[in-house]
């Protein structure tokens, strides 16, 4: 009788544990972690032979493949694309989808005419075209002048009630690599705004990319663009693994 009771108890514990595991797995799927499952299934998309700037701000550009399933990145590096649709990205560079500056709890509004030099130029973001979304420092690069001169011009052209966003990004260095400058538009911003699965080309993150021709953008010209808060004009845009923009690349 004791053995039967003990066996019944063990079976009950096993059943409860099994149900709990199933519940956890289903919860992971529902929260967007389906890329952890179905490892034997073909990928939804494999991007091969690309030059990758991952947006993390740490890694140099590297050659590699990207595997996508259910809108998520499930592999970066070498990917065996057997039975999966392949996009040949030879001669192309892939970067994360840029993160827009928008009004959030972290972005406080302030009058432009009282913003500088009270606040650092890297933390003042303009709201109005043609410099919408750029920091004061980036706008100064765009204008081809120092921050003080750029601020005087922008303040003179603006209406008295023109507002900016104050966003406390902490960029303590004076000089940045291209990888770090890109991260200021992608991975660093995503981290600051709490977008945990965006802004970086990394396993488990959303498959959101901009793709441009490598030959059209040298390291020097990329540096100039990024300092201005701009990115190279993409020939393809990919959102959650789906191409949303395609242009003729045969020219």
N, C-alpha and C positions, 0 to 999 in steps of 0.2 A: 504493500500500500504506500509506503514511504517513497519507494522508487517511482511509482506512478505519479504521485504528487510532484516529485522533483522533476520528472520528465515533462509533466504538464506545465510547470513553471518555466522550464527552459524553453519549451516551444512557444509559450506566450511571449517571453522576452524576445525571442528571435522574430516572431511575427510583428511585434511592435517596432523593433529596430528596422525591419524591412520596410514597413510602412513609412517610418520616419525618413529613411534614406530616399524612398521614392518621392516623398513630399519635398525634400530638399532639392532633388534633381529637377523636379517640375518647377520649383520656384526659381532655380537658376535659369531655366529655359525661358520662363515668363519675364524675367528681368533682363533678357538680352544676352544671355550667356550660352545660346544654343550652339555657338561655334565650338564649344567643348565636347560636343557629342557628334555622332555619325562620322567617325573618323575614316570609315571605309567608303563613304560616299564621294563622288566626284565633287570638285570645287565648283562653285557658281562661276568663278572667273579666276584665271591665273595670268598675271601680268609678268612677262618674261623680259630679261635682259635690260632692265631699266637702270638708269643712274638715280639713286634715291638720296634725297635730303630729308631726313626723318623728322625734323622739327623739334627734336629734343634739346638741341643746343649743345650737345656734347660730342656726337659722332660726326666725322668727316663724311663727305659724300661717298657712297659705295655702290658697286654694281650688285644687282640682286633681283630676285623675283618676289612677287607679292601674291599670296593666295587669299581669296575672298569666299566666304560662305555666309549666307543669311545677313548680308550687309556689314559683316564684321571681318576684320583682318584675322586670318587664322594661321598665317605663316609669312615670315620675311627672311630672305636669304636664298638658299636653293630650294626650289619647289618642284617635285615630280608632278607634272601636269597630266599624267595619264588619264584619258577619258574625260578631261575637263576642257572647257572652252579657253582658248589662249589668245591674249592680246600681245603682239610682238612690240615691245617698247624700246627696241634697239635704237639708239640715237636720241632718245627722249629722257627728260628728267622729270621725276615725280616728287612733288612736295605736298604736305598736308593742306587741306582746305583752310584758307585763312579765317581767323576768328574776328568777327566784326566788333568794333567798339559800339556798344549800345548802352542806353540808360538802364542801370541796375542799382541795387542797393549799394554796390561798391563804387559806383560812379556818381559823384555829387556834382550838381550844377553850380556854376559860379559865373559872375560877370567877367567877360573878357578883359575889360578895362581895369579890373582890380586883381587880375590873376598873376601877372608877371611883373617884377621878379619875386613876388611874395611866395610863389610856388615854383618848383623846378620845371624847366621847359619840357622834360620827359614825362611829366605828370599832367600837363595841360593838353587836352584833346579838343580840337575844333569841331564844331557842330555843323557849320555851313559850307556849301560848295564854294570853290573847288577843292578845298582842303578838308572836307568832312572826314572824320575818323583819323586824321593825322595828328600827331603830337606837335607842339609848337616847334620842337627841334626838327622834326621831319619836314614841317612846312618851310622852315628856314633853309634846309637842304634843297627843297624843291625850288625855292626862290633864288638860291645861289648866293646866300649872304649869311651873316651871323645872326644869332638869335635876337639880340637887342634890336638890330635894324629891322628884322622881319616882324618883330612884335609891334614896332612903331608903325610900320606900313599897314599891318592887319588891323590894328586899333583905329587908325585914321580912316580906313575904308569901311569899318563896321558901324552898325547902328549902336547908339549908346547902351541899349539893353541886350546886345548880343551876348549869348552865354556860351560857356565851354563846359566840358566835363573835367572834373579833377579825379584822377585815378592814381592811387599811390603805388605804381610800379616801382620796384627797387632795382634800378640798373646803376650800379655803383661805379662801373668802369668807364673810361673815356673812349677806349677802342674795343671794337667787337669783331669777331670773325664773321664770315658770311653765315655760318651755322648758327651763331648766337643771334645775329640780326634777324634771321628767318624765325627763330624760336620766339622772338619778341612779337611776331605777328601771328604765331601759331601756338606752339606748345606752352610757352610761358603764359600767354594770355588765357589759354584754356584752363591751365592750373589755377590762375588767379581767380577766374570767374567760376571755378568749381565744375567745369565741364570735364569730368573724369575720363571720358572715352573719346575725346576729340583733340585735334591739334597735333597729333604725333602719329607717325607711321610705325605702329607697334602691334604685336599680337594682342587681340582682345579689343582694339580700338575700332571706331567706325571707319569703314572703307570710303573715306571722303578725300579726294585728291584733285590737285591741279597738275596738268601735264603740259610741258612745253618742249620745244626743240632745243636740245643741248647746244647745237652749233650756233644758234642765234644769240646765245647769252654767255659771254665770257665771264670769268670770275670777277674781273674788274667791273664790267657793266652790271653784273648782279649786285655787287657791293654798292654801287651808286643807287640802283633801284631800291634796295632794302633800306638804305639810309634815309631815303625819301618816304619810307613806309609803303612802298609799292612792291609788286611782284611781277615777274615776267608774264606777258600776255599768254594765257593757256590756249593750246589748240584742242585740248580735251578737258572736260570737267567730269569727275566721277563722284556721284553722291550715293552712299551706302551700296557701293558695288555696281551702280548703274550709270552708264554714260548719259549725261544730260546735255552735253555740248560736244559736237564733233565738227571738225573743219577738214577741208581737203588738204592733206599733207603732201600731195604729189608735186606741188610747185617748187 
